[in-house]
Amino acid sequence: MKILLVEDEIHKRDEMIKCVEEVYGHPPEIVDGVSSAVLNVMNNDYDLIILDMALSTFGESADDKNKGHDQ
């Protein structure tokens, strides 16, 4: 099963990773912003996407370090 976790807050992300590993037996792919999530979804087929509903446009891992605005 291919899982994508979209979460920008580290403490929440860590808890969700633990939950996903416990239930599905392996960690999810992780992104932390809207732009990264859209690119991943365009290029991959996921069985499950766990989505933070209050994300900034660009996450900390984005090339553009300006976080952008909440989506």
N, C-alpha and C positions, 0 to 999 in steps of 0.2 A: 504494500500500500504506500502510495506516494503522498506525503502530507506537507503542506506549507503553513508555517506559522508567521503571521504578520503582527509584530508587537514591538513597540519602541521603548517600553519601560523595562529595564533589565530585571528587576525583581519579579515582575509579572511573567516575563519571558522565561525565566529560570523555572518558575513554578509550572508553567504550561509545558515546558520541555519534559519535566519529570512526569507529569500526568500522561502525556502522549507516549513516552517510553513505557510507562507502567501498563497502559491499555494496549498499545500496538506493538510493543517490543523493539522499537527503534526510534531514534530521534527524528523530528521533522526538519525540513529545510527551513531556514530562518531568514527573514528580511525585516527591516525596521522602518520602511517608509512606503508611501503610495507608489512612487515611481518604480522602486525596486519590485514591488509586488506585481504591478502591471506587466513589467518586462518578464518576470518569471512566469506569470500565467500565460503570456503570449507565446512563450517558448517551451512550455512543459504542460503535460496533462497531469493534474492532481486529482486524487480520489477525495481529498478533504482539504479545505482551506479554513484555518482558524484566524479570524480577522479582528483586529482591534478596530473599533468603530470611531475612534478619535485620533487619527494619525496625522502627523505632519507630512507635507508633500515629499520632503527629502529626509531620509534617515541619516544617522551618524556615519554610515558606511558609504554614502553617496559621494561622488566626485566633487559635487558642489556642497561645501560645508555649511551653506546657509540653510537652516532647517526649513525655511518656507513657512507656510501657514497651515493650520489644521484643516483637514478635509472633512 
